[in-house]
Each structure stands twice: as structure tokens, then as C-alpha cells.
Amino acid sequence: MVRNMLLVALGGAIGSVLRYLTAIFVNRYFQSVFPWATLVTNVIGCFIIGLFLGQLQKNGLVDSGYKWFLVTGFCGGYTTFSTFGHENIALMQTGNGALAFVYIAASVIVGLAAVWLGLFISQ
């Protein structure tokens, strides 16, 4: 368990720093009100989690330390949106499209409401 926690921490540290660098790079070239850096980060994160999980599954390493480091750690540090994307694809692939829709809608609606509530309470 401690080994896996260290793998998650190391991957998360690397992912977080890469997220920061991605934001700096994107904001240098796309300066607007639209949150381009977040969008680019989330799309890249979704692509990366797909690559990582595909390779881990292909090589029988889904339950290995690689998953803790690459998926939970790195992708989690880079963006949790990648996990959200993967979980919804998994729901759809297992015939749970309606549940995926509920998850997507609830995540967006409740997430926005939670941000609003946090801002409201903090005032």
C-alpha cells in the first residue's frame, strides 16, 4: 500500500507540474476570455488516459504499479477530467449509456452548483 501511495504521489507531482507548464504554453499563444488552457489540458489528459489504459490492458498490467503511477497519479495530477471521461466511456461500453448520461449531467450541474455554493458561503 505504501509503495502504491508513493507511485501515486510521484505520478501526481509530475502530472501537476506538466499541467502548469501546459497552461503557461497555451496561454502564451491563446489569450482570450475562453479557458483554452483548461480545455487543452482536459483533452490531452483524456487522450493520455486512453493511451495508458489501452497499453496497460494490452500488456496485462491493469492491476500493476504502472496503473497507480500513470493513471491515478500522472493523469490525476494532470487532470481529473481524464478519469471522468474514461469512466463514462466504460459505462457506455458496458451498456450503461443512460447511467453515463446521468453521471455527466450530475457532474456538470452539481459541480457548478457546488462552486456557486462555495463562492456564496465564502462571501
Rosetta constraint file for C-alpha pairs under 8 A:
AtomPair CA 1 CA 5 HARMONIC 6.22 0.50
AtomPair CA 2 CA 6 HARMONIC 6.20 0.50
AtomPair CA 3 CA 7 HARMONIC 6.25 0.50
AtomPair CA 4 CA 8 HARMONIC 6.15 0.50
AtomPair CA 4 CA 65 HARMONIC 6.38 0.50
AtomPair CA 4 CA 68 HARMONIC 6.27 0.50
AtomPair CA 4 CA 69 HARMONIC 7.76 0.50
AtomPair CA 5 CA 9 HARMONIC 6.09 0.50
AtomPair CA 6 CA 10 HARMONIC 6.05 0.50
AtomPair CA 7 CA 11 HARMONIC 6.05 0.50
AtomPair CA 7 CA 65 HARMONIC 7.00 0.50
AtomPair CA 7 CA 68 HARMONIC 6.07 0.50
AtomPair CA 7 CA 69 HARMONIC 4.75 0.50
AtomPair CA 7 CA 73 HARMONIC 6.88 0.50
AtomPair CA 8 CA 12 HARMONIC 5.84 0.50
AtomPair CA 8 CA 68 HARMONIC 5.42 0.50
AtomPair CA 8 CA 69 HARMONIC 4.96 0.50
AtomPair CA 8 CA 70 HARMONIC 7.94 0.50
AtomPair CA 8 CA 72 HARMONIC 6.07 0.50
AtomPair CA 8 CA 73 HARMONIC 3.99 0.50
AtomPair CA 8 CA 74 HARMONIC 7.34 0.50
AtomPair CA 9 CA 13 HARMONIC 6.06 0.50
AtomPair CA 9 CA 69 HARMONIC 7.85 0.50
AtomPair CA 9 CA 73 HARMONIC 6.10 0.50
AtomPair CA 10 CA 14 HARMONIC 6.36 0.50
AtomPair CA 10 CA 69 HARMONIC 7.03 0.50
AtomPair CA 10 CA 73 HARMONIC 6.82 0.50
AtomPair CA 10 CA 74 HARMONIC 7.75 0.50
AtomPair CA 11 CA 15 HARMONIC 6.05 0.50
AtomPair CA 11 CA 68 HARMONIC 7.96 0.50
AtomPair CA 11 CA 69 HARMONIC 4.86 0.50
AtomPair CA 11 CA 70 HARMONIC 6.15 0.50
AtomPair CA 11 CA 72 HARMONIC 7.69 0.50
AtomPair CA 11 CA 73 HARMONIC 4.09 0.50
AtomPair CA 11 CA 74 HARMONIC 4.05 0.50
AtomPair CA 11 CA 75 HARMONIC 7.76 0.50
AtomPair CA 11 CA 77 HARMONIC 7.13 0.50
AtomPair CA 12 CA 16 HARMONIC 5.92 0.50
AtomPair CA 12 CA 69 HARMONIC 7.73 0.50
AtomPair CA 12 CA 72 HARMONIC 7.61 0.50
AtomPair CA 12 CA 73 HARMONIC 4.11 0.50
AtomPair CA 12 CA 74 HARMONIC 4.61 0.50
AtomPair CA 12 CA 75 HARMONIC 7.21 0.50
AtomPair CA 12 CA 76 HARMONIC 6.17 0.50
AtomPair CA 12 CA 77 HARMONIC 4.11 0.50
AtomPair CA 12 CA 78 HARMONIC 7.18 0.50
AtomPair CA 13 CA 17 HARMONIC 6.27 0.50
AtomPair CA 13 CA 73 HARMONIC 7.69 0.50
AtomPair CA 13 CA 74 HARMONIC 7.29 0.50
AtomPair CA 13 CA 77 HARMONIC 6.46 0.50
AtomPair CA 14 CA 18 HARMONIC 6.18 0.50
AtomPair CA 14 CA 74 HARMONIC 6.20 0.50
AtomPair CA 14 CA 77 HARMONIC 7.26 0.50
AtomPair CA 14 CA 78 HARMONIC 8.00 0.50
AtomPair CA 15 CA 19 HARMONIC 6.10 0.50
AtomPair CA 15 CA 73 HARMONIC 7.22 0.50
AtomPair CA 15 CA 74 HARMONIC 4.40 0.50
AtomPair CA 15 CA 75 HARMONIC 6.18 0.50
AtomPair CA 15 CA 76 HARMONIC 7.18 0.50
AtomPair CA 15 CA 77 HARMONIC 4.44 0.50
AtomPair CA 15 CA 78 HARMONIC 4.23 0.50
AtomPair CA 15 CA 79 HARMONIC 7.92 0.50
AtomPair CA 16 CA 20 HARMONIC 6.33 0.50
AtomPair CA 16 CA 74 HARMONIC 7.60 0.50
AtomPair CA 16 CA 77 HARMONIC 4.57 0.50
AtomPair CA 16 CA 78 HARMONIC 5.02 0.50
AtomPair CA 17 CA 21 HARMONIC 6.27 0.50
AtomPair CA 17 CA 78 HARMONIC 7.80 0.50
AtomPair CA 18 CA 22 HARMONIC 5.97 0.50
AtomPair CA 18 CA 78 HARMONIC 6.66 0.50
AtomPair CA 19 CA 23 HARMONIC 6.20 0.50
AtomPair CA 19 CA 41 HARMONIC 6.69 0.50
AtomPair CA 19 CA 77 HARMONIC 7.69 0.50
AtomPair CA 19 CA 78 HARMONIC 5.10 0.50
AtomPair CA 19 CA 79 HARMONIC 7.62 0.50
AtomPair CA 20 CA 24 HARMONIC 6.38 0.50
AtomPair CA 21 CA 25 HARMONIC 6.18 0.50
AtomPair CA 22 CA 26 HARMONIC 6.02 0.50
AtomPair CA 22 CA 37 HARMONIC 7.02 0.50
AtomPair CA 22 CA 41 HARMONIC 6.86 0.50
AtomPair CA 23 CA 27 HARMONIC 5.85 0.50
AtomPair CA 23 CA 37 HARMONIC 4.88 0.50
AtomPair CA 23 CA 38 HARMONIC 7.28 0.50
AtomPair CA 23 CA 41 HARMONIC 7.52 0.50
AtomPair CA 24 CA 28 HARMONIC 6.15 0.50
AtomPair CA 24 CA 37 HARMONIC 7.95 0.50
AtomPair CA 25 CA 29 HARMONIC 6.89 0.50
AtomPair CA 26 CA 30 HARMONIC 5.87 0.50
AtomPair CA 26 CA 36 HARMONIC 6.98 0.50
AtomPair CA 26 CA 37 HARMONIC 5.39 0.50
AtomPair CA 26 CA 40 HARMONIC 7.76 0.50
AtomPair CA 27 CA 31 HARMONIC 5.59 0.50
AtomPair CA 27 CA 36 HARMONIC 7.32 0.50
AtomPair CA 27 CA 37 HARMONIC 6.22 0.50
AtomPair CA 30 CA 36 HARMONIC 6.79 0.50
AtomPair CA 32 CA 36 HARMONIC 7.88 0.50
AtomPair CA 35 CA 39 HARMONIC 6.43 0.50
AtomPair CA 36 CA 40 HARMONIC 5.96 0.50
AtomPair CA 37 CA 41 HARMONIC 5.96 0.50
AtomPair CA 38 CA 42 HARMONIC 6.01 0.50
AtomPair CA 39 CA 43 HARMONIC 6.16 0.50
AtomPair CA 40 CA 44 HARMONIC 6.04 0.50
AtomPair CA 41 CA 45 HARMONIC 5.94 0.50
AtomPair CA 41 CA 78 HARMONIC 7.41 0.50
AtomPair CA 41 CA 79 HARMONIC 7.02 0.50
AtomPair CA 42 CA 46 HARMONIC 6.14 0.50
AtomPair CA 42 CA 79 HARMONIC 6.11 0.50
AtomPair CA 42 CA 81 HARMONIC 5.81 0.50
AtomPair CA 42 CA 82 HARMONIC 6.40 0.50
AtomPair CA 43 CA 47 HARMONIC 6.26 0.50
AtomPair CA 43 CA 82 HARMONIC 7.66 0.50
AtomPair CA 44 CA 48 HARMONIC 6.06 0.50
AtomPair CA 45 CA 49 HARMONIC 6.09 0.50
AtomPair CA 45 CA 75 HARMONIC 6.21 0.50
AtomPair CA 45 CA 78 HARMONIC 6.59 0.50
AtomPair CA 45 CA 79 HARMONIC 6.02 0.50
AtomPair CA 45 CA 81 HARMONIC 7.24 0.50
AtomPair CA 45 CA 82 HARMONIC 5.06 0.50
AtomPair CA 46 CA 50 HARMONIC 6.25 0.50
AtomPair CA 46 CA 81 HARMONIC 7.05 0.50
AtomPair CA 46 CA 82 HARMONIC 4.14 0.50
AtomPair CA 46 CA 83 HARMONIC 7.43 0.50
AtomPair CA 46 CA 85 HARMONIC 6.33 0.50
AtomPair CA 46 CA 86 HARMONIC 7.28 0.50
AtomPair CA 47 CA 51 HARMONIC 6.31 0.50
AtomPair CA 47 CA 82 HARMONIC 7.74 0.50
AtomPair CA 48 CA 52 HARMONIC 6.05 0.50
AtomPair CA 48 CA 75 HARMONIC 7.48 0.50
AtomPair CA 48 CA 82 HARMONIC 7.95 0.50
AtomPair CA 49 CA 53 HARMONIC 5.89 0.50
AtomPair CA 49 CA 71 HARMONIC 6.24 0.50
AtomPair CA 49 CA 75 HARMONIC 6.47 0.50
AtomPair CA 49 CA 82 HARMONIC 6.17 0.50
AtomPair CA 49 CA 83 HARMONIC 7.40 0.50
AtomPair CA 49 CA 86 HARMONIC 7.38 0.50
AtomPair CA 50 CA 54 HARMONIC 5.82 0.50
AtomPair CA 50 CA 86 HARMONIC 7.29 0.50
AtomPair CA 51 CA 55 HARMONIC 6.14 0.50
AtomPair CA 52 CA 56 HARMONIC 6.05 0.50
AtomPair CA 52 CA 67 HARMONIC 7.97 0.50
AtomPair CA 52 CA 70 HARMONIC 6.90 0.50
AtomPair CA 52 CA 71 HARMONIC 6.95 0.50
AtomPair CA 53 CA 57 HARMONIC 5.95 0.50
AtomPair CA 53 CA 62 HARMONIC 7.20 0.50
AtomPair CA 53 CA 67 HARMONIC 7.66 0.50
AtomPair CA 53 CA 71 HARMONIC 7.44 0.50
AtomPair CA 54 CA 58 HARMONIC 6.01 0.50
AtomPair CA 55 CA 59 HARMONIC 6.08 0.50
AtomPair CA 56 CA 60 HARMONIC 5.93 0.50
AtomPair CA 56 CA 61 HARMONIC 4.70 0.50
AtomPair CA 56 CA 62 HARMONIC 5.11 0.50
AtomPair CA 56 CA 66 HARMONIC 7.77 0.50
AtomPair CA 56 CA 67 HARMONIC 7.27 0.50
AtomPair CA 57 CA 61 HARMONIC 6.04 0.50
AtomPair CA 57 CA 62 HARMONIC 5.48 0.50
AtomPair CA 61 CA 66 HARMONIC 7.09 0.50
AtomPair CA 61 CA 67 HARMONIC 7.36 0.50
AtomPair CA 62 CA 66 HARMONIC 7.69 0.50
AtomPair CA 62 CA 67 HARMONIC 5.95 0.50
AtomPair CA 63 CA 67 HARMONIC 6.59 0.50
AtomPair CA 64 CA 68 HARMONIC 7.12 0.50
AtomPair CA 65 CA 69 HARMONIC 6.18 0.50
AtomPair CA 66 CA 70 HARMONIC 5.76 0.50
AtomPair CA 66 CA 71 HARMONIC 7.80 0.50
AtomPair CA 67 CA 71 HARMONIC 5.16 0.50
AtomPair CA 67 CA 72 HARMONIC 6.66 0.50
AtomPair CA 68 CA 72 HARMONIC 4.98 0.50
AtomPair CA 68 CA 73 HARMONIC 5.91 0.50
AtomPair CA 69 CA 73 HARMONIC 4.80 0.50
AtomPair CA 69 CA 74 HARMONIC 6.10 0.50
AtomPair CA 70 CA 74 HARMONIC 4.85 0.50
AtomPair CA 70 CA 75 HARMONIC 6.31 0.50
AtomPair CA 71 CA 75 HARMONIC 5.00 0.50
AtomPair CA 71 CA 76 HARMONIC 6.61 0.50
AtomPair CA 72 CA 76 HARMONIC 5.11 0.50
AtomPair CA 72 CA 77 HARMONIC 7.90 0.50
AtomPair CA 73 CA 77 HARMONIC 5.88 0.50
AtomPair CA 74 CA 78 HARMONIC 6.02 0.50
AtomPair CA 75 CA 79 HARMONIC 5.73 0.50
AtomPair CA 75 CA 80 HARMONIC 6.83 0.50
AtomPair CA 75 CA 82 HARMONIC 6.73 0.50
AtomPair CA 75 CA 83 HARMONIC 7.63 0.50
AtomPair CA 76 CA 80 HARMONIC 4.97 0.50
AtomPair CA 76 CA 82 HARMONIC 7.66 0.50
AtomPair CA 76 CA 83 HARMONIC 7.35 0.50
AtomPair CA 79 CA 83 HARMONIC 7.85 0.50
AtomPair CA 80 CA 84 HARMONIC 6.50 0.50
AtomPair CA 81 CA 85 HARMONIC 6.11 0.50
AtomPair CA 82 CA 86 HARMONIC 6.19 0.50
AtomPair CA 83 CA 87 HARMONIC 6.01 0.50
AtomPair CA 84 CA 88 HARMONIC 6.30 0.50
AtomPair CA 85 CA 89 HARMONIC 6.32 0.50
AtomPair CA 86 CA 90 HARMONIC 6.10 0.50
AtomPair CA 87 CA 91 HARMONIC 6.21 0.50
AtomPair CA 88 CA 92 HARMONIC 6.23 0.50
AtomPair CA 88 CA 100 HARMONIC 5.22 0.50
AtomPair CA 88 CA 103 HARMONIC 7.57 0.50
AtomPair CA 88 CA 104 HARMONIC 7.58 0.50
AtomPair CA 89 CA 93 HARMONIC 6.04 0.50
AtomPair CA 89 CA 100 HARMONIC 7.83 0.50
AtomPair CA 90 CA 94 HARMONIC 6.25 0.50
AtomPair CA 91 CA 95 HARMONIC 6.54 0.50
AtomPair CA 91 CA 96 HARMONIC 4.92 0.50
AtomPair CA 91 CA 97 HARMONIC 6.22 0.50
AtomPair CA 91 CA 99 HARMONIC 7.06 0.50
AtomPair CA 91 CA 100 HARMONIC 5.71 0.50
AtomPair CA 92 CA 96 HARMONIC 5.04 0.50
AtomPair CA 92 CA 97 HARMONIC 4.48 0.50
AtomPair CA 92 CA 100 HARMONIC 6.38 0.50
AtomPair CA 93 CA 97 HARMONIC 7.88 0.50
AtomPair CA 96 CA 100 HARMONIC 6.27 0.50
AtomPair CA 97 CA 101 HARMONIC 6.24 0.50
AtomPair CA 98 CA 102 HARMONIC 6.33 0.50
AtomPair CA 99 CA 103 HARMONIC 6.10 0.50
AtomPair CA 100 CA 104 HARMONIC 6.07 0.50
AtomPair CA 101 CA 105 HARMONIC 6.06 0.50
AtomPair CA 102 CA 106 HARMONIC 5.80 0.50
AtomPair CA 103 CA 107 HARMONIC 5.87 0.50
AtomPair CA 104 CA 108 HARMONIC 6.28 0.50
AtomPair CA 105 CA 109 HARMONIC 5.94 0.50
AtomPair CA 106 CA 110 HARMONIC 5.40 0.50
AtomPair CA 106 CA 111 HARMONIC 7.50 0.50
AtomPair CA 107 CA 111 HARMONIC 5.37 0.50
AtomPair CA 108 CA 112 HARMONIC 6.01 0.50
AtomPair CA 109 CA 113 HARMONIC 6.16 0.50
AtomPair CA 110 CA 114 HARMONIC 5.95 0.50
AtomPair CA 111 CA 115 HARMONIC 6.31 0.50
AtomPair CA 112 CA 116 HARMONIC 6.20 0.50
AtomPair CA 113 CA 117 HARMONIC 6.02 0.50
AtomPair CA 114 CA 118 HARMONIC 6.02 0.50
AtomPair CA 115 CA 119 HARMONIC 6.16 0.50
AtomPair CA 116 CA 120 HARMONIC 6.00 0.50
AtomPair CA 117 CA 121 HARMONIC 6.00 0.50
AtomPair CA 118 CA 122 HARMONIC 6.08 0.50
AtomPair CA 119 CA 123 HARMONIC 6.45 0.50
